[in-house]
Amino acid sequence: MLTIRGVNVFPSQIESVLLEFGDTAPHYLLIVDRIDNLDVLEIWVEMNQQLFSDQVKKIEDSEKKIRKAIEETLGINAAVKLVEPKTIERSEGKAKRVIDKRKF
Amino acid sequence: MLVKQISVFLENKSGRLAEVTRVLAESNVDISALSIADTTDFGILRLIVNDPETAEKTLKDNGFTVSCCDVIAVSVPDKPGGLAKVLSVLETESIDIEYMYAFVGKAENEALVIFRLDNPEKAVEMLEKAGVKVLSSDKVYKL
């Protein structure tokens, strides 16, 4: 579990939001950082056939939809970045889904 | 009349475009035209190739996100007002252009323009009626 700006976030919650955007939940990575004393969350989501389009505005729409769904479910703002498929590291056994860069 | 265009999702980092062209070269696919739409984080590469099916398959096999859509190719006289004539037909028929790009063909005195439209079938019909030369897919793939 992560605490971002005082809100408890379980990666599994994010996974269930992402399930709406693919046949299987796309691979994702949460990157948490602290900028000017505020926690910021960035979510990298692997591109899939359902999110892709030949038009920029449709892809940007997909990003916005994910961001909105995350905000509605978790109550936090997150930046969403779409990355190429298979670029998020696959680990054997327990998946590593969080990079926390914060220094306490 | 509709031409297949391959679109590829590219992250904005070095070497991605080189990788696409390498994969296509290995499967002997010839690129006739291309255009890139770029944003801060990603780009969309759009390609017209001689063999869209092979291109789509090999790119997918190599882990790229690829989609295929229909565009039209129009031959425009290489003189002032050439493109204006084509665009005015589309304007009159209120056919929206999602995007377009031009490339130089091998034929002299004409430029080729690729259009991504919301209603390509109607566009082809109207353009031909207005005397605009719309290229067949066979011809475009051979360019």
gemmi code that builds the backbone of each chain (N, CA, C; Angstrom):
import gemmi

chains = {
    "A": [
        ("MET", (0.824, -1.204, 0.000), (0.000, 0.000, 0.000), (0.860, 1.257, 0.000)),
        ("LEU", (0.370, 2.291, -0.651), (1.079, 3.565, -0.703), (0.227, 4.629, -0.034)),
        ("THR", (0.864, 5.606, 0.516), (0.097, 6.758, 0.994), (0.526, 7.968, 0.173)),
        ("ILE", (-0.407, 8.474, -0.594), (-0.105, 9.614, -1.451), (-0.979, 10.784, -1.017)),
        ("ARG", (-0.336, 11.834, -0.566), (-1.046, 12.998, -0.024), (-2.101, 12.581, 1.003)),
        ("GLY", (-1.723, 11.653, 1.824), (-2.624, 11.224, 2.880), (-3.710, 10.254, 2.454)),
        ("VAL", (-3.721, 9.898, 1.174), (-4.731, 8.957, 0.692), (-4.083, 7.589, 0.531)),
        ("ASN", (-4.708, 6.589, 1.100), (-4.172, 5.240, 0.940), (-4.510, 4.687, -0.441)),
        ("VAL", (-3.492, 4.205, -1.112), (-3.687, 3.692, -2.470), (-3.159, 2.267, -2.551)),
        ("PHE", (-4.010, 1.377, -2.988), (-3.574, 0.012, -3.239), (-3.384, -0.155, -4.749)),
        ("PRO", (-2.244, -0.663, -5.165), (-2.048, -0.866, -6.607), (-3.181, -1.679, -7.234)),
        ("SER", (-3.773, -2.605, -6.461), (-4.845, -3.419, -7.036), (-6.056, -2.560, -7.434)),
        ("GLN", (-6.248, -1.419, -6.732), (-7.348, -0.521, -7.116), (-7.098, 0.051, -8.506)),
        ("ILE", (-5.837, 0.391, -8.743), (-5.486, 0.953, -10.043), (-5.651, -0.103, -11.132)),
        ("GLU", (-5.263, -1.324, -10.766), (-5.415, -2.422, -11.716), (-6.876, -2.605, -12.120)),
        ("SER", (-7.772, -2.504, -11.148), (-9.185, -2.724, -11.476), (-9.730, -1.576, -12.336)),
        ("VAL", (-9.195, -0.372, -12.153), (-9.610, 0.736, -13.025), (-9.131, 0.465, -14.449)),
        ("LEU", (-7.880, 0.004, -14.552), (-7.301, -0.217, -15.883), (-7.985, -1.356, -16.635)),
        ("LEU", (-8.634, -2.260, -15.873), (-9.344, -3.368, -16.524), (-10.395, -2.887, -17.518)),
        ("GLU", (-10.890, -1.679, -17.273), (-11.886, -1.136, -18.202), (-11.282, -0.774, -19.550)),
        ("PHE", (-9.953, -0.708, -19.591), (-9.308, -0.212, -20.809), (-8.536, -1.287, -21.562)),
        ("GLY", (-8.990, -2.514, -21.481), (-8.314, -3.572, -22.220), (-8.986, -4.888, -21.920)),
        ("ASP", (-8.706, -5.899, -22.728), (-9.291, -7.216, -22.486), (-8.729, -7.782, -21.188)),
        ("THR", (-7.430, -7.574, -21.010), (-6.815, -7.863, -19.722), (-6.246, -6.535, -19.262)),
        ("ALA", (-6.045, -6.380, -17.967), (-5.521, -5.101, -17.497), (-4.140, -4.882, -18.098)),
        ("PRO", (-3.907, -3.700, -18.676), (-2.589, -3.438, -19.248), (-1.529, -3.409, -18.138)),
        ("HIS", (-0.311, -3.734, -18.495), (0.771, -3.614, -17.518), (0.955, -2.159, -17.144)),
        ("TYR", (1.270, -1.934, -15.887), (1.406, -0.548, -15.451), (2.502, -0.418, -14.425)),
        ("LEU", (2.920, 0.812, -14.199), (3.948, 1.103, -13.226), (3.578, 2.402, -12.534)),
        ("LEU", (3.654, 2.394, -11.219), (3.345, 3.621, -10.468), (4.654, 4.273, -10.049)),
        ("ILE", (4.795, 5.530, -10.356), (5.997, 6.249, -9.958), (5.583, 7.381, -9.019)),
        ("VAL", (6.051, 7.288, -7.809), (5.676, 8.297, -6.812), (6.900, 9.154, -6.519)),
        ("ASP", (6.688, 10.438, -6.474), (7.793, 11.353, -6.176), (7.255, 12.476, -5.296)),
        ("ARG", (8.195, 13.206, -4.710), (7.758, 14.338, -3.906), (8.390, 15.587, -4.495)),
        ("ILE", (7.546, 16.457, -5.026), (8.026, 17.682, -5.654), (7.449, 18.870, -4.886)),
        ("ASP", (8.328, 19.754, -4.401), (7.921, 20.899, -3.581), (7.024, 20.462, -2.420)),
        ("ASN", (7.448, 19.438, -1.721), (6.731, 18.919, -0.551), (5.351, 18.329, -0.860)),
        ("LEU", (5.083, 18.083, -2.148), (3.794, 17.456, -2.475), (4.045, 16.135, -3.196)),
        ("ASP", (3.253, 15.131, -2.812), (3.393, 13.840, -3.483), (2.780, 13.914, -4.874)),
        ("VAL", (3.500, 13.376, -5.848), (2.912, 13.293, -7.186), (2.969, 11.845, -7.660)),
        ("LEU", (1.903, 11.450, -8.305), (1.811, 10.076, -8.799), (1.762, 10.096, -10.317)),
        ("GLU", (2.649, 9.300, -10.918), (2.607, 9.141, -12.365), (2.347, 7.671, -12.652)),
        ("ILE", (1.438, 7.420, -13.567), (1.122, 6.031, -13.909), (1.517, 5.775, -15.347)),
        ("TRP", (2.416, 4.820, -15.527), (2.771, 4.418, -16.887), (1.884, 3.242, -17.262)),
        ("VAL", (1.240, 3.352, -18.384), (0.359, 2.280, -18.837), (0.828, 1.826, -20.211)),
        ("GLU", (0.942, 0.521, -20.368), (1.376, 0.019, -21.672), (0.251, 0.145, -22.691)),
        ("MET", (0.603, 0.603, -23.850), (-0.334, 0.771, -24.951), (-0.896, -0.585, -25.347)),
        ("ASN", (-2.183, -0.624, -25.651), (-2.735, -1.847, -26.236), (-3.631, -1.471, -27.418)),
        ("GLN", (-4.134, -2.498, -28.087), (-4.918, -2.287, -29.302), (-6.155, -1.421, -29.037)),
        ("GLN", (-6.717, -1.593, -27.846), (-7.946, -0.871, -27.536), (-7.713, 0.627, -27.323)),
        ("LEU", (-6.536, 0.974, -26.822), (-6.245, 2.378, -26.539), (-5.673, 3.100, -27.753)),
        ("PHE", (-5.171, 2.320, -28.713), (-4.459, 2.935, -29.832), (-5.405, 3.419, -30.921)),
        ("SER", (-4.979, 4.468, -31.588), (-5.701, 4.994, -32.735), (-4.675, 5.671, -33.620)),
        ("ASP", (-5.027, 5.919, -34.882), (-4.083, 6.642, -35.729), (-4.211, 8.141, -35.509)),
        ("GLN", (-5.164, 8.539, -34.661), (-5.360, 9.966, -34.431), (-4.908, 10.376, -33.040)),
        ("VAL", (-4.121, 11.447, -32.999), (-3.563, 11.924, -31.737), (-4.662, 12.252, -30.724)),
        ("LYS", (-5.713, 12.897, -31.203), (-6.736, 13.331, -30.243), (-7.411, 12.145, -29.565)),
        ("LYS", (-7.552, 11.021, -30.286), (-8.190, 9.863, -29.662), (-7.297, 9.244, -28.603)),
        ("ILE", (-5.982, 9.238, -28.847), (-5.062, 8.697, -27.849), (-5.048, 9.605, -26.628)),
        ("GLU", (-5.045, 10.920, -26.878), (-5.067, 11.843, -25.741), (-6.376, 11.722, -24.963)),
        ("ASP", (-7.453, 11.424, -25.680), (-8.734, 11.171, -25.010), (-8.631, 9.956, -24.087)),
        ("SER", (-7.968, 8.898, -24.585), (-7.806, 7.692, -23.766), (-7.051, 8.020, -22.487)),
        ("GLU", (-5.977, 8.807, -22.631), (-5.199, 9.191, -21.446), (-6.087, 9.938, -20.447)),
        ("LYS", (-6.882, 10.856, -20.982), (-7.763, 11.643, -20.112), (-8.777, 10.750, -19.409)),
        ("LYS", (-9.337, 9.777, -20.164), (-10.335, 8.881, -19.570), (-9.735, 8.091, -18.428)),
        ("ILE", (-8.495, 7.596, -18.626), (-7.848, 6.833, -17.557), (-7.648, 7.733, -16.343)),
        ("ARG", (-7.163, 8.954, -16.596), (-6.902, 9.869, -15.491), (-8.180, 10.155, -14.699)),
        ("LYS", (-9.258, 10.342, -15.432), (-10.533, 10.655, -14.790), (-11.034, 9.464, -13.975)),
        ("ALA", (-10.925, 8.271, -14.556), (-11.384, 7.067, -13.852), (-10.583, 6.863, -12.571)),
        ("ILE", (-9.273, 7.129, -12.632), (-8.423, 6.993, -11.445), (-8.857, 8.019, -10.395)),
        ("GLU", (-9.114, 9.225, -10.855), (-9.496, 10.281, -9.922), (-10.813, 9.941, -9.232)),
        ("GLU", (-11.751, 9.391, -10.012), (-13.050, 9.062, -9.430), (-12.956, 7.918, -8.436)),
        ("THR", (-12.087, 6.948, -8.746), (-11.989, 5.782, -7.878), (-11.155, 6.059, -6.626)),
        ("LEU", (-10.013, 6.708, -6.821), (-9.078, 6.864, -5.707), (-9.145, 8.232, -5.042)),
        ("GLY", (-9.682, 9.205, -5.753), (-9.718, 10.542, -5.197), (-8.388, 11.258, -5.249)),
        ("ILE", (-7.475, 10.788, -6.129), (-6.222, 11.528, -6.294), (-5.960, 11.788, -7.773)),
        ("ASN", (-5.235, 12.863, -8.001), (-4.851, 13.192, -9.371), (-3.571, 12.459, -9.737)),
        ("ALA", (-3.567, 11.849, -10.881), (-2.355, 11.173, -11.321), (-2.097, 11.535, -12.769)),
        ("ALA", (-0.831, 11.644, -13.111), (-0.490, 11.860, -14.513), (-0.432, 10.496, -15.182)),
        ("VAL", (-1.008, 10.385, -16.353), (-1.001, 9.106, -17.055), (-0.117, 9.225, -18.291)),
        ("LYS", (0.782, 8.273, -18.428), (1.652, 8.282, -19.600), (1.549, 6.932, -20.300)),
        ("LEU", (1.229, 6.953, -21.574), (1.150, 5.696, -22.323), (2.526, 5.349, -22.876)),
        ("VAL", (2.944, 4.117, -22.642), (4.258, 3.691, -23.121), (4.094, 2.505, -24.071)),
        ("GLU", (5.168, 2.167, -24.769), (5.083, 1.064, -25.727), (4.906, -0.274, -25.011)),
        ("PRO", (4.233, -1.225, -25.694), (4.031, -2.535, -25.073), (5.363, -3.190, -24.728)),
        ("LYS", (5.370, -3.977, -23.691), (6.545, -4.764, -23.260), (7.721, -3.904, -22.813)),
        ("THR", (7.491, -2.619, -22.513), (8.614, -1.808, -22.065), (8.668, -1.713, -20.545)),
        ("ILE", (7.572, -2.089, -19.888), (7.613, -2.113, -18.430), (8.141, -3.475, -18.016)),
        ("GLU", (9.112, -3.427, -17.146), (9.840, -4.642, -16.779), (8.912, -5.735, -16.230)),
        ("ARG", (9.111, -6.953, -16.755), (8.372, -8.104, -16.223), (9.282, -8.789, -15.222)),
        ("SER", (8.737, -9.069, -14.063), (9.590, -9.772, -13.108), (8.997, -11.138, -12.832)),
        ("GLU", (9.857, -12.073, -12.508), (9.363, -13.407, -12.165), (8.827, -13.347, -10.747)),
        ("GLY", (7.762, -14.051, -10.537), (7.173, -14.031, -9.205), (6.399, -12.751, -8.975)),
        ("LYS", (6.617, -12.126, -7.853), (5.824, -10.955, -7.494), (6.167, -9.768, -8.395)),
        ("ALA", (5.142, -9.197, -8.991), (5.373, -8.094, -9.909), (5.774, -6.824, -9.149)),
        ("LYS", (6.717, -6.115, -9.707), (7.146, -4.870, -9.086), (6.407, -3.730, -9.787)),
        ("ARG", (5.442, -3.148, -9.090), (4.574, -2.194, -9.745), (4.760, -0.770, -9.258)),
        ("VAL", (5.627, -0.588, -8.268), (5.751, 0.744, -7.675), (7.210, 1.173, -7.598)),
        ("ILE", (7.469, 2.384, -8.037), (8.776, 2.984, -7.799), (8.518, 4.210, -6.935)),
        ("ASP", (9.032, 4.174, -5.717), (8.802, 5.294, -4.815), (10.103, 6.073, -4.661)),
        ("LYS", (10.107, 7.269, -5.209), (11.338, 8.072, -5.177), (11.369, 9.032, -3.995)),
        ("ARG", (10.347, 8.973, -3.154), (10.273, 9.933, -2.056), (11.337, 9.646, -0.999)),
        ("LYS", (11.846, 10.733, -0.436), (12.799, 10.589, 0.677), (12.143, 11.150, 1.926)),
        ("PHE", (12.032, 10.285, 2.902), (11.388, 10.759, 4.136), (12.429, 11.143, 5.178)),
    ],
    "B": [
        ("MET", (-10.691, 1.856, -54.205), (-10.040, 3.153, -54.230), (-9.355, 3.483, -52.906)),
        ("LEU", (-9.835, 2.811, -51.837), (-9.268, 3.128, -50.535), (-7.905, 2.471, -50.367)),
        ("VAL", (-7.012, 3.225, -49.755), (-5.651, 2.750, -49.567), (-5.459, 2.422, -48.090)),
        ("LYS", (-4.779, 1.309, -47.822), (-4.534, 0.924, -46.422), (-3.328, 1.682, -45.884)),
        ("GLN", (-3.537, 2.280, -44.721), (-2.436, 2.978, -44.065), (-2.145, 2.284, -42.740)),
        ("ILE", (-0.871, 2.090, -42.467), (-0.452, 1.449, -41.219), (-0.040, 2.538, -40.228)),
        ("SER", (-0.579, 2.477, -39.016), (-0.170, 3.429, -37.981), (0.547, 2.681, -36.857)),
        ("VAL", (1.616, 3.259, -36.380), (2.415, 2.613, -35.339), (2.591, 3.575, -34.165)),
        ("PHE", (2.415, 3.045, -32.956), (2.620, 3.857, -31.752), (4.103, 3.868, -31.395)),
        ("LEU", (4.660, 5.058, -31.252), (6.074, 5.165, -30.887), (6.221, 6.041, -29.662)),
        ("GLU", (6.973, 5.526, -28.720), (7.269, 6.355, -27.559), (8.330, 7.355, -27.980)),
        ("ASN", (8.307, 8.510, -27.311), (9.253, 9.545, -27.694), (10.624, 9.280, -27.062)),
        ("LYS", (11.356, 8.337, -27.661), (12.728, 8.117, -27.206), (13.576, 7.637, -28.380)),
        ("SER", (14.862, 7.806, -28.229), (15.725, 7.608, -29.395), (15.736, 6.162, -29.882)),
        ("GLY", (15.829, 6.001, -31.175), (15.986, 4.688, -31.765), (14.699, 3.969, -32.120)),
        ("ARG", (13.548, 4.531, -31.741), (12.293, 3.815, -31.997), (11.950, 3.781, -33.483)),
        ("LEU", (12.143, 4.921, -34.136), (11.835, 4.987, -35.568), (12.801, 4.099, -36.356)),
        ("ALA", (14.057, 4.112, -35.925), (15.067, 3.274, -36.578), (14.661, 1.812, -36.482)),
        ("GLU", (14.119, 1.422, -35.316), (13.704, 0.032, -35.103), (12.579, -0.360, -36.069)),
        ("VAL", (11.613, 0.537, -36.252), (10.500, 0.253, -37.170), (11.026, 0.033, -38.588)),
        ("THR", (11.886, 0.937, -39.030), (12.383, 0.820, -40.401), (13.232, -0.438, -40.564)),
        ("ARG", (13.953, -0.820, -39.502), (14.768, -2.037, -39.569), (13.880, -3.273, -39.721)),
        ("VAL", (12.819, -3.323, -38.917), (11.898, -4.464, -38.981), (11.272, -4.566, -40.375)),
        ("LEU", (10.878, -3.421, -40.922), (10.254, -3.420, -42.249), (11.262, -3.819, -43.322)),
        ("ALA", (12.497, -3.372, -43.162), (13.533, -3.714, -44.140), (13.763, -5.223, -44.158)),
        ("GLU", (13.794, -5.819, -42.955), (14.046, -7.253, -42.861), (12.951, -8.081, -43.515)),
        ("SER", (11.709, -7.570, -43.508), (10.646, -8.345, -44.139), (10.369, -7.832, -45.554)),
        ("ASN", (11.308, -7.040, -46.054), (11.258, -6.623, -47.449), (10.055, -5.744, -47.796)),
        ("VAL", (9.668, -4.907, -46.868), (8.543, -4.008, -47.106), (9.086, -2.651, -47.554)),
        ("ASP", (8.503, -2.150, -48.625), (8.954, -0.878, -49.183), (7.997, 0.234, -48.737)),
        ("ILE", (8.565, 1.315, -48.231), (7.731, 2.434, -47.761), (7.545, 3.445, -48.892)),
        ("SER", (6.288, 3.764, -49.198), (6.045, 4.758, -50.249), (5.888, 6.153, -49.668)),
        ("ALA", (5.247, 6.240, -48.515), (5.018, 7.547, -47.922), (4.948, 7.397, -46.425)),
        ("LEU", (5.331, 8.430, -45.714), (5.169, 8.373, -44.263), (4.990, 9.755, -43.673)),
        ("SER", (4.398, 9.762, -42.507), (4.185, 11.008, -41.792), (4.202, 10.683, -40.310)),
        ("ILE", (4.674, 11.615, -39.507), (4.689, 11.386, -38.060), (3.912, 12.497, -37.368)),
        ("ALA", (2.993, 12.110, -36.508), (2.314, 13.075, -35.657), (3.026, 12.979, -34.322)),
        ("ASP", (3.547, 14.081, -33.834), (4.289, 13.967, -32.583), (3.693, 14.830, -31.480)),
        ("THR", (3.756, 14.297, -30.277), (3.346, 15.040, -29.090), (4.552, 14.999, -28.144)),
        ("THR", (4.421, 15.534, -26.948), (5.586, 15.531, -26.057), (5.992, 14.119, -25.648)),
        ("ASP", (5.025, 13.238, -25.455), (5.342, 11.921, -24.927), (5.427, 10.811, -25.967)),
        ("PHE", (4.660, 10.957, -27.022), (4.635, 9.859, -27.993), (4.450, 10.385, -29.411)),
        ("GLY", (4.619, 9.504, -30.356), (4.395, 9.864, -31.746), (3.577, 8.777, -32.411)),
        ("ILE", (2.896, 9.143, -33.486), (2.200, 8.137, -34.271), (2.794, 8.176, -35.667)),
        ("LEU", (3.364, 7.060, -36.042), (3.966, 6.959, -37.362), (2.926, 6.384, -38.319)),
        ("ARG", (2.708, 7.083, -39.420), (1.729, 6.583, -40.400), (2.465, 6.262, -41.686)),
        ("LEU", (2.210, 5.070, -42.182), (2.978, 4.583, -43.318), (2.081, 4.101, -44.447)),
        ("ILE", (2.500, 4.385, -45.654), (1.903, 3.743, -46.819), (2.995, 2.834, -47.372)),
        ("VAL", (2.704, 1.544, -47.452), (3.736, 0.594, -47.873), (3.226, -0.257, -49.035)),
        ("ASN", (4.148, -1.012, -49.646), (3.728, -1.821, -50.796), (2.920, -3.040, -50.371)),
        ("ASP", (3.083, -3.471, -49.125), (2.401, -4.682, -48.670), (1.903, -4.492, -47.232)),
        ("PRO", (0.723, -3.860, -47.070), (0.241, -3.519, -45.727), (0.059, -4.717, -44.800)),
        ("GLU", (-0.411, -5.859, -45.346), (-0.663, -7.024, -44.486), (0.637, -7.500, -43.839)),
        ("THR", (1.681, -7.679, -44.652), (2.971, -8.128, -44.123), (3.517, -7.121, -43.119)),
        ("ALA", (3.408, -5.841, -43.466), (3.932, -4.804, -42.588), (3.247, -4.855, -41.229)),
        ("GLU", (1.911, -4.973, -41.253), (1.164, -4.993, -40.002), (1.560, -6.213, -39.154)),
        ("LYS", (1.650, -7.357, -39.848), (1.957, -8.587, -39.116), (3.364, -8.548, -38.507)),
        ("THR", (4.360, -8.177, -39.310), (5.731, -8.206, -38.773), (5.910, -7.187, -37.657)),
        ("LEU", (5.288, -6.025, -37.787), (5.426, -5.028, -36.721), (4.781, -5.527, -35.434)),
        ("LYS", (3.601, -6.166, -35.582), (2.934, -6.712, -34.395), (3.781, -7.794, -33.755)),
        ("ASP", (4.352, -8.673, -34.607), (5.202, -9.753, -34.092), (6.402, -9.198, -33.341)),
        ("ASN", (6.832, -7.997, -33.719), (7.984, -7.396, -33.052), (7.588, -6.494, -31.887)),
        ("GLY", (6.332, -6.632, -31.459), (5.918, -5.958, -30.238), (5.412, -4.532, -30.381)),
        ("PHE", (5.197, -4.082, -31.605), (4.660, -2.730, -31.769), (3.136, -2.747, -31.712)),
        ("THR", (2.557, -1.630, -31.293), (1.101, -1.491, -31.377), (0.804, -0.890, -32.744)),
        ("VAL", (0.041, -1.631, -33.531), (-0.179, -1.239, -34.916), (-1.672, -1.214, -35.207)),
        ("SER", (-2.105, -0.285, -36.034), (-3.468, -0.368, -36.525), (-3.481, -0.020, -37.997)),
        ("CYS", (-4.562, -0.435, -38.637), (-4.653, -0.257, -40.073), (-5.942, 0.528, -40.343)),
        ("CYS", (-5.882, 1.518, -41.211), (-7.117, 2.231, -41.521), (-7.117, 2.639, -42.989)),
        ("ASP", (-8.283, 3.073, -43.449), (-8.418, 3.434, -44.859), (-8.180, 4.923, -45.070)),
        ("VAL", (-7.363, 5.231, -46.055), (-7.148, 6.622, -46.440), (-7.340, 6.707, -47.955)),
        ("ILE", (-7.357, 7.918, -48.484), (-7.398, 8.020, -49.935), (-6.174, 8.789, -50.429)),
        ("ALA", (-5.742, 8.451, -51.622), (-4.592, 9.114, -52.230), (-5.079, 9.895, -53.436)),
        ("VAL", (-4.741, 11.157, -53.451), (-5.217, 12.017, -54.527), (-4.020, 12.603, -55.258)),
        ("SER", (-4.115, 12.619, -56.569), (-3.062, 13.227, -57.360), (-3.445, 14.678, -57.631)),
        ("VAL", (-2.565, 15.577, -57.233), (-2.872, 17.000, -57.346), (-1.900, 17.649, -58.332)),
        ("PRO", (-2.408, 18.435, -59.280), (-1.504, 19.104, -60.216), (-0.531, 20.026, -59.464)),
        ("ASP", (0.740, 19.946, -59.829), (1.766, 20.717, -59.138), (1.793, 22.146, -59.657)),
        ("LYS", (0.760, 22.894, -59.346), (0.688, 24.300, -59.747), (-0.185, 25.042, -58.741)),
        ("PRO", (-0.091, 26.389, -58.716), (-0.889, 27.116, -57.737), (-2.371, 26.776, -57.847)),
        ("GLY", (-3.010, 26.542, -56.729), (-4.445, 26.249, -56.726), (-4.783, 24.788, -56.875)),
        ("GLY", (-3.766, 23.946, -57.071), (-4.003, 22.512, -57.255), (-4.694, 21.891, -56.042)),
        ("LEU", (-4.128, 22.143, -54.874), (-4.699, 21.567, -53.659), (-6.002, 22.273, -53.275)),
        ("ALA", (-6.050, 23.572, -53.552), (-7.245, 24.350, -53.213), (-8.490, 23.747, -53.858)),
        ("LYS", (-8.340, 23.260, -55.090), (-9.485, 22.693, -55.805), (-10.001, 21.443, -55.077)),
        ("VAL", (-9.079, 20.599, -54.682), (-9.458, 19.361, -53.993), (-10.143, 19.688, -52.660)),
        ("LEU", (-9.533, 20.628, -51.929), (-10.074, 20.955, -50.609), (-11.447, 21.617, -50.705)),
        ("SER", (-11.663, 22.365, -51.776), (-12.966, 23.018, -51.886), (-14.073, 21.990, -52.133)),
        ("VAL", (-13.735, 20.890, -52.835), (-14.731, 19.818, -53.012), (-15.112, 19.238, -51.651)),
        ("LEU", (-14.094, 18.970, -50.832), (-14.351, 18.389, -49.513), (-15.134, 19.361, -48.631)),
        ("GLU", (-14.818, 20.637, -48.788), (-15.504, 21.647, -47.980), (-16.986, 21.710, -48.360)),
        ("THR", (-17.255, 21.734, -49.675), (-18.636, 21.808, -50.133), (-19.457, 20.629, -49.638)),
        ("GLU", (-18.820, 19.447, -49.629), (-19.551, 18.248, -49.200), (-19.509, 18.072, -47.683)),
        ("SER", (-18.959, 19.017, -46.988), (-18.675, 18.958, -45.541), (-18.139, 17.594, -45.081)),
        ("ILE", (-17.056, 17.201, -45.730), (-16.331, 16.003, -45.307), (-15.140, 16.476, -44.477)),
        ("ASP", (-15.045, 15.974, -43.255), (-13.969, 16.413, -42.370), (-12.651, 15.724, -42.682)),
        ("ILE", (-11.596, 16.504, -42.622), (-10.255, 15.927, -42.781), (-9.679, 15.731, -41.385)),
        ("GLU", (-9.348, 14.481, -41.070), (-8.722, 14.228, -39.763), (-7.272, 14.692, -39.817)),
        ("TYR", (-6.584, 14.311, -40.878), (-5.238, 14.807, -41.140), (-4.878, 14.495, -42.578)),
        ("MET", (-3.831, 15.103, -43.068), (-3.383, 14.833, -44.439), (-1.885, 15.067, -44.524)),
        ("TYR", (-1.271, 14.458, -45.505), (0.141, 14.745, -45.754), (0.434, 14.530, -47.229)),
        ("ALA", (1.443, 15.227, -47.689), (1.747, 15.176, -49.113), (3.076, 14.492, -49.326)),
        ("PHE", (3.236, 13.863, -50.441), (4.562, 13.372, -50.801), (4.753, 13.488, -52.304)),
        ("VAL", (6.000, 13.494, -52.698), (6.301, 13.701, -54.114), (6.313, 12.355, -54.811)),
        ("GLY", (5.494, 12.251, -55.838), (5.422, 11.003, -56.574), (6.492, 10.960, -57.650)),
        ("LYS", (6.522, 9.845, -58.348), (7.533, 9.735, -59.404), (7.070, 10.434, -60.669)),
        ("ALA", (5.750, 10.588, -60.788), (5.234, 11.268, -61.977), (5.570, 12.755, -61.899)),
        ("GLU", (5.893, 13.320, -63.015), (6.228, 14.736, -63.032), (4.971, 15.592, -62.983)),
        ("ASN", (5.142, 16.796, -62.490), (4.060, 17.782, -62.466), (2.846, 17.395, -61.632)),
        ("GLU", (3.013, 16.416, -60.784), (1.914, 16.189, -59.865), (2.426, 15.781, -58.483)),
        ("ALA", (1.685, 16.217, -57.493), (2.030, 15.860, -56.121), (0.960, 14.898, -55.624)),
        ("LEU", (1.329, 14.042, -54.693), (0.351, 13.102, -54.163), (0.011, 13.499, -52.742)),
        ("VAL", (-1.261, 13.481, -52.456), (-1.701, 13.858, -51.121), (-2.517, 12.716, -50.532)),
        ("ILE", (-2.173, 12.357, -49.298), (-2.918, 11.320, -48.583), (-3.889, 12.018, -47.635)),
        ("PHE", (-5.137, 11.614, -47.686), (-6.145, 12.196, -46.802), (-6.725, 11.145, -45.883)),
        ("ARG", (-6.821, 11.485, -44.607), (-7.578, 10.644, -43.678), (-8.867, 11.414, -43.423)),
        ("LEU", (-9.993, 10.828, -43.855), (-11.269, 11.543, -43.813), (-12.285, 10.787, -42.985)),
        ("ASP", (-13.319, 11.491, -42.569), (-14.337, 10.790, -41.788), (-15.277, 9.982, -42.679)),
        ("ASN", (-15.312, 10.292, -43.954), (-16.203, 9.548, -44.845), (-15.510, 9.310, -46.197)),
        ("PRO", (-14.540, 8.384, -46.217), (-13.719, 8.233, -47.427), (-14.499, 7.804, -48.680)),
        ("GLU", (-15.516, 6.939, -48.488), (-16.245, 6.457, -49.671), (-16.928, 7.606, -50.400)),
        ("LYS", (-17.594, 8.439, -49.618), (-18.295, 9.568, -50.206), (-17.292, 10.535, -50.855)),
        ("ALA", (-16.168, 10.725, -50.181), (-15.151, 11.638, -50.687), (-14.651, 11.199, -52.057)),
        ("VAL", (-14.395, 9.891, -52.198), (-13.905, 9.381, -53.478), (-14.919, 9.682, -54.580)),
        ("GLU", (-16.186, 9.393, -54.270), (-17.252, 9.605, -55.251), (-17.325, 11.082, -55.683)),
        ("MET", (-17.301, 11.969, -54.693), (-17.443, 13.390, -54.983), (-16.219, 13.954, -55.698)),
        ("LEU", (-15.052, 13.497, -55.286), (-13.821, 13.997, -55.909), (-13.755, 13.577, -57.368)),
        ("GLU", (-14.145, 12.335, -57.617), (-14.102, 11.859, -59.006), (-15.109, 12.610, -59.865)),
        ("LYS", (-16.235, 12.903, -59.257), (-17.263, 13.655, -59.988), (-16.739, 15.044, -60.360)),
        ("ALA", (-15.902, 15.594, -59.472), (-15.369, 16.932, -59.700), (-14.115, 16.907, -60.578)),
        ("GLY", (-13.785, 15.716, -61.071), (-12.647, 15.618, -61.987), (-11.291, 15.537, -61.299)),
        ("VAL", (-11.273, 15.203, -60.027), (-10.004, 15.058, -59.315), (-9.534, 13.610, -59.451)),
        ("LYS", (-8.234, 13.443, -59.661), (-7.699, 12.105, -59.876), (-7.434, 11.417, -58.529)),
        ("VAL", (-8.232, 10.394, -58.243), (-8.014, 9.606, -57.024), (-7.288, 8.336, -57.437)),
        ("LEU", (-6.188, 8.038, -56.767), (-5.383, 6.893, -57.181), (-5.902, 5.595, -56.575)),
        ("SER", (-5.823, 4.525, -57.379), (-6.247, 3.221, -56.868), (-5.169, 2.684, -55.929)),
        ("SER", (-5.597, 1.774, -55.037), (-4.638, 1.260, -54.052), (-3.470, 0.537, -54.739)),
        ("ASP", (-3.759, -0.230, -55.799), (-2.687, -0.954, -56.507), (-1.590, 0.001, -56.955)),
        ("LYS", (-2.036, 1.132, -57.486), (-1.096, 2.109, -58.011), (-0.244, 2.715, -56.893)),
        ("VAL", (-0.908, 2.987, -55.777), (-0.192, 3.618, -54.657), (0.837, 2.657, -54.073)),
        ("TYR", (0.468, 1.358, -53.934), (1.395, 0.398, -53.341), (2.641, 0.219, -54.211)),
        ("LYS", (2.486, 0.486, -55.508), (3.619, 0.280, -56.419), (4.546, 1.488, -56.492)),
        ("LEU", (4.170, 2.558, -55.848), (4.977, 3.782, -55.942), (6.380, 3.591, -55.355)),
    ],
}
model = gemmi.Model(1)
for chain_id, residues in chains.items():
    chain = gemmi.Chain(chain_id)
    for i, (resn, *xyz) in enumerate(residues, 1):
        res = gemmi.Residue()
        res.name, res.seqid = resn, gemmi.SeqId(i, " ")
        for name, pos in zip(("N", "CA", "C"), xyz):
            atom = gemmi.Atom()
            atom.name, atom.element = name, gemmi.Element(name[0])
            atom.pos, atom.b_iso = gemmi.Position(*pos), 0.0
            res.add_atom(atom)
        chain.add_residue(res)
    model.add_chain(chain)
structure = gemmi.Structure()
structure.add_model(model)
structure.setup_entities()
